[in-house]
Amino acid sequence: MATDTPNTIPPWHEALLLQIVIALISALGFGLLGNIEQLKFWLIGAAIAAIPHAMFVYYAGRYQQASGVHKTLRTTQRGMALKMAATAVLFMWAFKANGSTHAVVMLLGFAVTTLVGAVYPLFRKDRQ
């Protein structure tokens, strides 16, 4: 039985997918320059941005179509709190495990990946 609804990726998931793709493409720049150490730290920073964002997407998107506004708001707030906590824990782990040898590269990987996820909704064609 065929359905009339097209298979589309939700906007939250599109931003997450774009974050991962941009992080990998930008990390290739370090790989092409031959600096594998900086490539590793760039990917760690990008992962610190993408993993908590994926958790937020999971929590915020669960009841997005629900009729209860309070339930949607509560899950979005829970997802944001979890995202902030996971980001802090991942940064603490990364700095404790690796020291501050390439902290700038790690923070730049985090910043670029986060910026892509934040700016993407502004450029979507079907914004409301």
C-alpha positions as CSV (number, residue, x, y, z in Angstrom):
1,M,0.0,0.0,0.0
2,A,1.6,3.3,-1.1
3,T,1.4,6.4,0.9
4,D,1.1,9.9,-0.4
5,T,3.5,11.4,2.2
6,P,7.1,11.9,0.9
7,N,10.0,10.6,2.9
8,T,11.7,13.8,4.1
9,I,14.2,14.4,6.9
10,P,12.9,16.6,9.7
11,P,14.6,20.0,10.0
12,W,16.4,19.1,13.3
13,H,17.8,16.0,11.7
14,E,18.9,18.0,8.6
15,A,21.0,20.4,10.8
16,L,22.6,17.5,12.6
17,L,23.5,15.7,9.4
18,L,24.9,18.9,8.0
19,Q,27.0,19.4,11.1
20,I,28.5,16.0,10.7
21,V,29.2,16.4,7.0
22,I,30.8,19.9,7.5
23,A,32.9,18.6,10.4
24,L,34.2,15.7,8.3
25,I,34.9,17.9,5.2
26,S,36.7,20.5,7.3
27,A,38.7,17.8,9.1
28,L,39.9,16.6,5.7
29,G,41.7,19.9,5.3
30,F,44.0,18.9,8.2
31,G,44.3,15.4,6.8
32,L,45.4,16.8,3.4
33,L,48.0,19.0,5.1
34,G,49.4,16.0,6.7
35,N,48.8,17.1,10.3
36,I,47.0,14.0,11.7
37,E,47.4,15.2,15.3
38,Q,45.4,18.3,14.6
39,L,42.9,16.3,12.6
40,K,42.2,14.1,15.7
41,F,41.6,17.2,17.9
42,W,39.4,18.8,15.3
43,L,37.2,15.7,15.2
44,I,37.1,15.5,19.0
45,G,35.8,19.1,19.1
46,A,33.3,18.4,16.3
47,A,32.1,15.3,18.2
48,I,31.7,17.3,21.4
49,A,29.4,19.5,19.4
50,A,27.5,16.9,17.5
51,I,26.9,14.2,20.1
52,P,25.1,16.4,22.6
53,H,23.2,18.0,19.7
54,A,22.0,14.6,18.7
55,M,20.7,14.0,22.2
56,F,18.9,17.3,22.1
57,V,17.4,16.4,18.7
58,Y,16.2,13.1,20.2
59,Y,14.5,14.7,23.2
60,A,13.1,17.8,21.5
61,G,11.8,15.9,18.5
62,R,9.9,13.2,20.4
63,Y,6.8,15.1,21.1
64,Q,7.1,17.8,18.4
65,Q,3.8,16.7,16.8
66,A,2.1,16.2,20.1
67,S,-1.0,18.2,20.9
68,G,0.2,19.2,24.4
69,V,2.3,22.3,24.3
70,H,3.5,21.8,27.9
71,K,4.8,18.3,27.1
72,T,6.6,19.6,24.0
73,L,8.1,22.5,26.0
74,R,9.1,20.1,28.9
75,T,10.9,17.7,26.6
76,T,12.7,20.5,24.8
77,Q,13.9,21.9,28.1
78,R,15.0,18.5,29.2
79,G,16.9,18.0,26.0
80,M,18.6,21.4,26.2
81,A,19.7,20.7,29.8
82,L,21.0,17.3,28.8
83,K,22.9,18.9,25.9
84,M,24.5,21.4,28.1
85,A,25.5,18.8,30.7
86,A,26.8,16.4,28.1
87,T,28.9,19.2,26.4
88,A,30.5,20.1,29.8
89,V,31.2,16.5,30.6
90,L,32.7,15.8,27.2
91,F,34.9,18.9,27.4
92,M,36.1,17.9,30.8
93,W,36.9,14.4,29.6
94,A,38.7,15.7,26.5
95,F,40.9,18.2,28.4
96,K,41.7,15.7,31.1
97,A,42.6,12.9,28.6
98,N,44.5,15.1,26.2
99,G,45.7,18.1,28.2
100,S,45.7,21.4,26.4
101,T,48.1,20.5,23.7
102,H,45.8,21.4,20.8
103,A,43.0,23.1,22.7
104,V,42.5,25.8,20.1
105,V,42.0,23.3,17.3
106,M,39.5,21.4,19.4
107,L,37.6,24.6,20.3
108,L,37.6,25.6,16.6
109,G,36.2,22.2,15.6
110,F,33.5,22.6,18.3
111,A,32.7,26.2,17.2
112,V,32.5,25.5,13.5
113,T,30.3,22.5,14.0
114,T,28.0,24.4,16.5
115,L,27.8,27.4,14.2
116,V,26.7,25.3,11.2
117,G,23.9,23.8,13.3
118,A,22.8,27.2,14.6
119,V,23.0,29.1,11.2
120,Y,21.4,26.3,9.0
121,P,17.8,27.1,10.0
122,L,18.2,30.7,8.8
123,F,19.0,29.5,5.3
124,R,16.3,26.9,4.8
125,K,14.0,27.6,1.9
126,D,10.8,26.4,3.6
127,R,11.2,28.6,6.8
128,Q,8.0,29.8,8.4
